[in-house]
Amino acid sequence: MKTFKLLIFTLFIIGISQNTQAQLWKRLVKHAEDKVKREAENRSERRIDKGIDKTYDEAEDEIDGKNKKSKKSKHKKSNEDENSSNDENASSSKTEETKENKPKVVWNKFDFVPGDTVIFEDGPSADEENGEFPSRWDLFQGGAEIAEVNGEPVIMFITDVGNMWRKGIVPYLKDADQDYLPEIFTIEFDAYYPPKAFSKRYYVSFFDRKNQNRCETPQIEFNVNSVEAGSSESIYKGKERGNRDDVGGWRHFSIAYTKGKLKVYMDDQRMINIPHAKGNPTGITLTGDFENSFIKNIRIAKGGVKYYDRVLSEGKIIVNGIKFDVNKATLKPESMGPINRIYKLMIKQPDLKFSIEGHTDSDGRDEANLALSKKRGKAVMDKLIAMGIAKSRLKYNGFGESKPIDTNATPEGKANNRRVEFVKF
């Protein structure tokens, strides 16, 4: 009897154990399945994230005008097919890539185009006397004098009164109390930042602080690596946030105002794009907010008419926004805005052919100006060919100072005479 009870108890224990083991096994299997499922989901998400990151990287590279070599080699035939299309960016990229040891065009997305007619210009002139107040300006408050930096005349702000609202210089113009800025205008200037200096700023206000009433259009603040206008701010790509830079140096600033639309550029990048800016700009005030701040190459221009409309009405396009180094045929970076516009026009109008003709002002010897104008015409032609325009659609020439379109007696007239014309043939 005892043996029988022991047998029953043993079988009962075994049954419980087996049932427990079965339940435990099911739990382990379910846990493993859940873990596998979670891991699969995680890996899938990681792959998706990588794919998204890769897509964004490629998109940003495309915007920046860059092409990954690995992608090119892997899909060489595909890219060749794409480059044979009418896509202007692909054509430009392919052309630049085929030239070994030649840098890509950094400014191929730079869309700033200066106004057609210069209404105020100051280099300042080499005739300005060092240490004197710049003759083409008037003083609101603070101080400014002509100085020389690396052999070149500049305007130097010499005082820091601590309140940028209470200082600055304004163009010295007749009827300066009147609105002298048109509905469409551009402003350009170069500004210097000392290396490793902190909190150095320049400002542009859209009214003459000495002669005009306050304007609601937001003042623009130019830092060494960023630009601010009202509530809009942008950091220069590749630079860290903060108003400090180890290298510093010269920055080229450009402003384009078109009936309320305000765009601001630093060097080759568009930093600010406000579609509806408040107020009505009536003039400008320039301010350097630190001791020994330097500015140069200030230009205000009005205009303009679309390039294609000019070709239809006049048979040519006159461009004074294509700039070169002094006495050289080397294109300045800011020249790429107008050149890109010409390039796009020729892509859209495949029958257009241009003779690219250089012109100078009357400064210097006639023979030297003639030779220089031809070299500059050729430099622009070579750039368009490098971007993908067929050589058969272009030729060049130069006329030096022989065909002025304005007086050579004023800085503004000289600026208008220093031009490149695209003449249809």
C-alpha positions, 0 to 999 in steps of 0.5 A: 500500500505504501509502495503504491502511494509512493508511486502515485506521489512520484507520478504526480510530482513528475506531472507537475514538473513536466507541466511546469517545464512546458510552461517555462519552455513556452515562456522562453520561446515567446521571450526569444520570439519577442527579442528576435522581433524587437531586434529585427525592428531595431535593425530595420529602423537603423537601416531606414535611418541610414537610408534617410541619412544617406539620402539627405547627405546626397541631397546636400552634396547635390545642393553644394555642387559635390559628387561622391566619387564612389557613387560616380564609379558605381553608376558611371553609365547611369550618370553619363546618361543623366549628364546627356540630358538638359539638366544644367546642374548635372552638365556643370558638375560633369564638366568640372569633374572631368578637369583634373586638379581644377577646383569646382566652382564654389559659387555655382549656387550664388544667385546674387546679381547686382543692380544694373546702374550704380548710384553710389560707389566708393572704393575709397579712391586712391586719391583720398588723403590718408588720415582724413575723413572720407570725402564721399561720406557724412558723419552721423556720430563716432568717427571714421578716417581713410587708412591704408591696409596692405597698400589699399585705401579703406575706411576705418571706424576709429571710435567706439562710443559703446552704442551702435545706435548713436554712430555711423557714416552715411553717403554724402548726397544731395537731398540726403533727407529724401528717399534715394533708394529705389524699389529694387536695389542692391548694396555691397561692401567688404568688411574686415574682422581681426583674427581670433577677435570676439564680438566684432560687428558691422551694421546696415540700417535702411535709413540715413540716421543723420537726415531721415526718419527711422525706418521699420525695415530690420537693421542687418547685423553682420558678424564674422560667421553669421548674419542677423536681420530682425528675427532671422539669423543664419550661420555660415556653413562650415563655421561654428556658431559664435561671433569669433573666428581664428582666421578672420579676414575680409568678408564680402556682404551683399544685400538685394532688396526687391519691392519688400523681398530682402536677401542677404549674402555673406561671400558665396552663401545666401544667409537671409531670405525675408519674403516680406520685409516691413517698412520702406528703405529710404537710405543707408547708415553703415556702422562698425561696432569696434575700434579700427574696423575697416570697410571698402568697395561700397556700392549701391545700385538700382535695377533691373530688367530680366536678362532675356527681356534685354536681349529681345529689346536691345540685342545685348545684356550689359552687366557691371556685376562681373568683377575682377581683381585690380588690373587683372582678368581674374574673376572675383567670387561675387561675379558668379551670380551674373555668370550663373544667370547668363548660363541658365539663360543660354541653357533655356535658349539653346539658339542664343549665341553671345560675343562677350565684350570687356570694357574699362573706365578711363583710368590707366593707359589706352593700350593696357586697358584694351588688352585687359578688356580682351583678357577679361572677356576671354576669362568670362567666356572660358568660365561659361565653357567650363560650366558646359556651354558649347564653345561654338556659341561664344566668342570674345572681344574687348574695347578698353575705354573706347565705348563709355556709357557714362561719365568718367568724372565720377566714381559711379560713372566709372563703375558703370563703364567697367562692364561686360557686355553679352552681345547677341550674334 
